[in-house]
Amino acid sequence: MRPTQELGKEQRDVHVALQLLERIGAALDAKQEHAPAHLGQLLDYLTGFVDRCHFGKESVLFPELERRGVEREGGPIGVMLAEHHAGRGYVRDMLNGLDRLQRGDPGAVTGIRENAGAYRDLLRTQIRRENKILFPMADRLIPDDVAATLMLEFEAIERAGAAKHDGYQVMLHTLKDFYGVA
């Protein structure tokens, strides 16, 4: 398997998480009792799996692309890194909103929903850009032997968070079933 295939496989789970973010937001609006706990679980997934694992793997891929002539500044790598930074801000703001909500501030839902929408839009756009521009470029530029080395680095990232990684998959699929996400 090539690094871009691994990242593409993970993107499918990210899409599920983004759908769940939308459904949980609706549950928050409806003041459903389970929604804050589910949001907390999903935000843990976004910080632990999406940011540390998935983006961590991209942080291994990007320097290799730079070594092969892909510009960071003004190029797709710089855009992706800026989007990662922006995404962290949205997640941080959702976590702050969840904290406010749990302390009894019902107005926090509005901020959570706004940040969730911005985060969803950002990641959906980023995934499309990766699939149409960055990943095909990586597949053209990175030879098989280097791709194999990158995959070993990807595996090390997964091993570093192995216990959480499996738990994230179980949690994601449990929420997926609960909310009827396809």
C-alpha positions in Angstrom: 0.0 0.0 0.0 1.2 3.5 -0.8 1.1 6.4 1.7 -1.6 8.1 -0.3 -3.8 5.0 -0.2 -3.4 4.8 3.6 -4.3 8.5 3.9 -7.3 8.0 1.5 -8.6 5.1 3.6 -8.4 7.3 6.7 -10.3 10.1 4.9 -13.3 7.8 4.7 -13.4 7.7 8.5 -12.9 11.5 8.6 -16.0 11.9 6.4 -18.0 9.7 8.8 -16.7 11.9 11.7 -17.8 15.1 9.8 -21.3 13.6 9.2 -21.5 12.8 12.9 -20.5 16.3 13.8 -23.5 17.5 11.9 -25.8 15.0 13.5 -24.5 15.7 17.0 -25.0 19.4 16.4 -28.6 18.8 15.5 -28.9 16.7 18.7 -27.5 19.6 20.7 -30.0 21.9 19.1 -32.8 19.5 20.2 -31.3 19.4 23.7 -30.9 15.7 23.6 -29.3 14.5 26.8 -26.7 12.3 25.1 -25.4 14.9 22.7 -22.8 16.6 24.9 -21.2 13.3 25.8 -21.2 12.3 22.2 -19.7 15.6 21.2 -16.9 15.1 23.7 -16.1 11.7 22.3 -16.1 13.0 18.8 -13.8 16.0 19.7 -11.4 13.5 21.3 -11.4 11.6 18.0 -10.8 14.8 16.1 -7.8 15.8 18.3 -6.4 12.3 18.8 -7.0 10.5 15.5 -7.5 13.3 12.9 -4.9 15.7 14.2 -2.3 13.5 15.8 -2.5 10.4 13.6 -3.8 11.4 10.2 -2.2 14.9 10.1 0.9 13.3 11.8 1.2 11.0 8.8 0.8 14.0 6.4 3.6 15.7 8.4 5.8 12.8 7.3 4.6 12.9 3.7 5.0 16.7 3.2 8.8 17.0 3.9 9.3 14.2 1.4 7.3 16.1 -1.2 9.4 19.2 -0.4 12.6 17.3 -1.0 11.2 16.4 -4.4 10.6 20.0 -5.4 7.0 20.7 -4.2 7.0 24.2 -2.7 5.7 24.8 0.8 5.1 28.5 0.6 2.6 29.4 -2.1 2.1 25.7 -2.8 -0.3 22.9 -1.8 1.8 22.0 1.3 1.6 25.5 2.7 -2.1 25.6 2.1 -2.6 22.2 3.9 -0.5 23.2 6.9 -2.4 26.5 7.2 -5.7 24.5 7.1 -4.5 22.1 9.7 -3.7 25.1 12.0 -7.2 26.6 11.3 -8.8 23.3 12.0 -7.1 23.0 15.3 -8.6 26.4 16.2 -12.1 25.3 15.3 -11.7 22.1 17.4 -10.3 24.1 20.3 -13.3 26.5 20.1 -15.7 23.6 20.0 -14.0 22.1 23.1 -14.4 25.5 24.8 -18.0 25.7 23.8 -18.6 22.2 25.1 -17.1 23.2 28.5 -19.4 26.2 28.6 -22.4 24.1 27.7 -21.5 21.6 30.4 -21.3 24.5 32.9 -24.9 25.4 32.0 -24.5 28.0 29.2 -27.1 27.0 26.6 -25.9 29.8 24.3 -22.7 27.8 23.8 -24.5 25.6 21.3 -24.5 28.4 18.7 -20.7 28.8 18.8 -20.2 25.0 18.7 -22.4 24.8 15.7 -20.6 27.6 13.9 -17.2 26.1 14.6 -18.4 22.7 13.6 -19.7 24.0 10.3 -16.5 25.8 9.5 -14.4 22.7 10.5 -16.6 20.5 8.3 -16.3 22.8 5.3 -12.6 23.2 5.8 -11.9 19.4 5.9 -14.2 18.5 3.1 -12.5 21.1 0.9 -9.1 19.9 2.0 -9.9 16.3 1.3 -11.1 17.1 -2.2 -7.9 19.1 -2.8 -5.7 16.3 -1.5 -7.4 13.7 -3.7 -7.3 15.9 -6.8 -3.9 17.6 -6.5 -1.7 16.5 -3.6 -2.0 12.7 -3.7 -1.7 12.3 -7.4 1.4 14.5 -7.2 2.8 12.4 -4.4 2.2 9.2 -6.4 4.1 10.6 -9.4 7.0 12.0 -7.4 7.6 9.4 -4.7 9.3 6.1 -5.9 8.2 2.8 -4.4 11.2 2.3 -2.2 10.6 5.8 -0.5 6.9 5.1 -0.3 7.7 1.9 1.6 9.9 3.8 4.0 7.1 6.4 4.5 4.7 3.5 5.3 7.0 2.3 8.0 6.9 5.8 9.5 3.1 5.8 9.3 3.1 2.4 11.1 5.3 3.9 13.9 2.8 6.8 14.3 0.0 4.3 14.6 1.9 2.1 17.1 2.6 5.2 19.3 -1.2 5.6 19.7 -2.3 2.0 19.2 -4.5 1.6 22.2 -6.3 4.8 21.4 -6.4 4.1 17.7 -8.5 0.9 18.1 -10.7 2.7 20.7 -11.3 5.5 18.2 -12.5 3.1 15.6 -14.9 1.4 18.0 -16.2 4.8 19.2 -16.6 6.1 15.7 -18.6 3.0 14.6 -20.7 3.1 17.7 -21.7 6.7 17.1 -22.2 6.0 13.4 -24.7 3.3 14.3 -26.4 5.4 16.9 -26.9 8.3 14.5 -27.6 6.2 11.5 -24.7 7.5 9.4 -24.0 5.4 6.3 
